């Protein structure tokens, strides 16, 4: 590859890293952040450049720090971690759950020199939460309505009826 092609390719990969939908970090083997993408910065509520040189542990729930250091020790020995769930704290804000996949970066002598972190937010999205709230509202209205309500499938077979309909008819075998 020519130097221009190499530079263009490097730029493309930097942009993929920067704008990936999951949070990505690169840290030293001790957990000091050396690179961070936009997604992890948004999750942690801090500018990406302000993350650089910060120890990742400062964002870990204090109650989980002992476990964090134990996992870090495993990673320093060359082990990888998948789907490690941990609570992080947004900068001066609330805690949230994430799932981490961490892979050691090794030099030519297989010594761990850094760590690559993929961080996925496990907080339900606003859309999921809104759908859950709407479903709960519908259930409450259906079950507590003063009038009888019946849900039928496309062939007219009863799927469900509410308590008011059962009271009106005397039993559900007539529905």
N, C-alpha and C positions, 0 to 999 in steps of 0.2 A: 504494500500500500504506500501511496505517496504521503508526504507529510500533511498535505491539505486533506486528503481522505481520512487519515488517522485522526486529525483534529476534528473533522466533521463527525466521525464515528464516536469519538470521545464525548463531544458535545451532545450527541443524540442520547447516549447512555446516561449522561449527567441529567438531562431533562427527564428521562424515564424515571430515574431515582427521585428527582426533586418533586415530580407531580404524580407519583404512584398513589393509588387509592388507599393503600395500607401505610402505616407509619414505618419508616425505616431509619435505623440508626447504625452508625459504626462507632464502636468504642475501643479504647485500649483494653488489654486483657483484664485490667483492674476496674473497668466500667466507666472510665471518663469519656464523655462524648467527644468524638472528633468530627463526625458528620451527622447531619439530620435533615430529613426532608420536610416539605411543607405540612404533610398530614400529621406527623408526630408533633410538629410545632403547634398546630391547631389543637390537637388533643391535649397537649400540656399547657396550652394558653400562654405561649411565650414565642417570641420571634426566633426563627431557626438559628440566626447568628449568635443569639444570646445563650443558646443551648451548648454551643461549642465550649469545651473545657469544664463543663459542669459534670460532677459525678452523677450518674443515673440514679444512684441510691437516694438522692435528695427528693426524688419524685415518688419513691416507694413508700407505701403506708408504713409508719414506724413499727407497727405490730408484725409486719412481714419482712423486716430487714434482716433478721437472723437467717430466715429461709433464703432470702436473696443472696446473702454472702455464701451460704452453703452451695447454692446452685452456681454461683460465680466460681467457686472453687472447682466444681465439676467441669465447668467450661474451660478453665485454665489448664486442665489435664487433657484437653482435646475432645471431650465429649460434647455432643450436640443435644439440644433440648427442643422438643416439639410440644406445642399446645400447653405450655406452662402458664397457668392462670395466676395472675397477681393483681393487686390493687395499686394503682398509681394515683397521684394527686395532681390535679391541675395547679399551675402556679397561683398561689394564694386563693384557692378555690376548692371545690369538692373532689372526693375520691371517685374513681370509676374503675371498672374491671376490664382487664385486657387479657388477651392470649398472646404469648410470645413464642416465637420460634427463633432459636439462637444457634448460630454456627460459628465455630472458631475459625479465625484466619491464621494460617500457619506459614512459617517461613520455609526456606529450602531444607532446613534441618528438622522439620516437623515440630518446631517450637511455636507455641501459641503466642502471637504478637498482637492480636486484636479479636474483636467479636462483631459479627453482623447480626443485627436484631430486626426481625419483622414483628410489628406490633399491631394487633387487630383489636379495635374497640368492641367490647361485648355489650355495651349499653344499647338497649333496644332503640331503634330509630324512632323519630317523632311520628312517622307514618304508622309504624307498628303499634306504638302506644295509642295513637288516635283511633286506629281500627279496634283495638282491645276495648277502649272506653266506649266506642259506639256499640259494640257487641254487648257489653255489660248493660248499657242503657236500654237497648232493645229487649234483652232478657228481662230486665226489671219491669219494663212497661208491659210486656207480654204476660208475665207471671202475676203481676199485681193489678191488672186491668179489672174494672168493675163489670165489664161486659164479657161475654163468652167469646173466645177466639180459638180458632182451629187452624192449624197449618196442614195443607194437603200437598201431596206430590202431584206430578203432571197427569197421573191417572185418577186423581181424586181420592187417593188412599190417605188416611189420616197419618200424619207424621207426629204431631204433638198437639195437645189442647191444653188450655190453661185451667186453673182451679175454678174460675167463675163458670166456665162451660160445664164442667163436671157437676157443680152444684145445681145448675139449671136443669140438667138432664137427669140427675140422680146417680148416674154411673157412666163410666167410659165405654161400656160395651155397646151402648146405643150410638156412639159417635162413629 
